[in-house]
Amino acid sequence: MISSSYTVIKARSVEETARFYEEYFGFERSFTADWYISLRNGASELAVLDPNHESVPEPFRGRTSNQGVLLNFETDEVDEIFDHFVADERTIHLTLRDEPWGQRHFIAEDPSGIPVDVIKVIPPTAEFAKLYPE
């Protein structure tokens, strides 16, 4: 049985990446070392790891990649967070918009190049509503 699960991001700048998640998503530190920072926001956890740390097995050491990774954050404050990203001139790859499957969202990127999808759940169109279980 799994007792918890969380994502660990390998980032060349551990401190800068952690500050990004603190500033834009309200995460707070639960552990801080120069090579690893653990963050928590309610039940959500996220960690940032130096890719060259000795705890990273040699075949994976030094490598960072956003291939296959997209972080999703659900919040009622999607418009406010979008405005904050725009004001700070952060990279945005998909501008704020409503999707028929029931999302108001935008996709940006964190300092380590990982795509971040910021989502507010909204009612889906009738076409998509029938795809959700009752």
N, C-alpha and C positions, 0 to 999 in steps of 0.2 A: 504494500500500500504506500503510495506517495504521500508524504506529509506536507510538502510544499514544492513550488516550482517557481523559478525566476530566470530572467534573461541576464547574461553577462556579455557586455560589449567590450571587445578588445579595441583600445584607442591609444594612439600615440601620445595624446595629451589627456591623461586621466583627469586632472584637475579641471581643465577647460570643459571637457565633456560632462563631468558631474555638475559643474555650475550651470550648464545649459539646461539640464533636467530639473535642477532646483529652481531656476528663474522662470522657465516657461510652464512647468507642470507641477510645481509645488512639492517636489520630492525633498525629503530631509535625510541627512546622513545618519546612518546607524553604525557605521564603521568607517574610519579613514586611515589609510596608510598612503605612502607616496606611490605605491604600485597598485592599490586596489581601494575603491570607494564603494561602499554599499549604501543604497538609497532606498527609502521607503515612503510611500504615500498611501495611508490607509492599509488596505490589504495588498496593494501593488508593491512589488519589489523590483529593483533593477540594480545591477552592479557594473562598474567600469574597471577594466583590468589592463595593465600595461602588457602588451603582447610579447615583450621580451623577458617577462618575469620567469624565474626558475620553475614556478609551479605549472607553467604551460609546457606540455610535452614538446620535445625538440622538433618533431615534424610540423607543429603548428606555431612554433615560436616566431615572433617577428611579423607574422602575417596578420593583416586586417583585411576584411572584405565585407561588402554589403550584399554580395550575391546571395540570393535566397532569403534575405532578411528584410522584413518590413515591420516596424514597431507600430502598433495601434494603441491610441489612448482615447478612451471614451470620456467625454465631459460635456456638461451643459454649457460650458463657457467657450465653445469653439469660435464664436465670432470675436470675442475679446482676445483670445490667444492668437487668432489670425491677425488682428489689428496690431498686436504686440510684435509679431514676426515682421509684418510690413514696416512698422515704425523703426525696427532695428535693422532693416534691410537684409533679413535672412533669406537664404535661397528657398524659393517656393517653386515646386515642380508642377503642382496641380492647384490652381486657385480655388478659393472657397466656392462650393457649389452644392446643390441638392441633388441626390441620386434617387432614382425611382425605387430602389430596393430598400430605402429607409435610412439613408445617411445624409447628413449635412457635414461636409468634410473638406479638408485640404491636405495636400501632401508636401512636406518640406524635407529638410535634411539636417541632421545634427552635425556638430563640428568634426566628427570622424567619418562623415559621408554616408551614414545610415539613414535610409528614408524613414520618415515619421509621418504616420497618417493620423490626423487629429479629427475625431469623429463625434458628432452629436447624433443620437438616434432620433429619427423623426418617423412619422407614419409613412409606410410604403404605399405605392400606388396599388390599386385593386389587383392589377396583374401580378405584382410581387407578393401581396398580402396572402394570396392563396398558397404560396410556397413555404410559409412559416407554419409550424405545427400549432394547433390550438391549445 
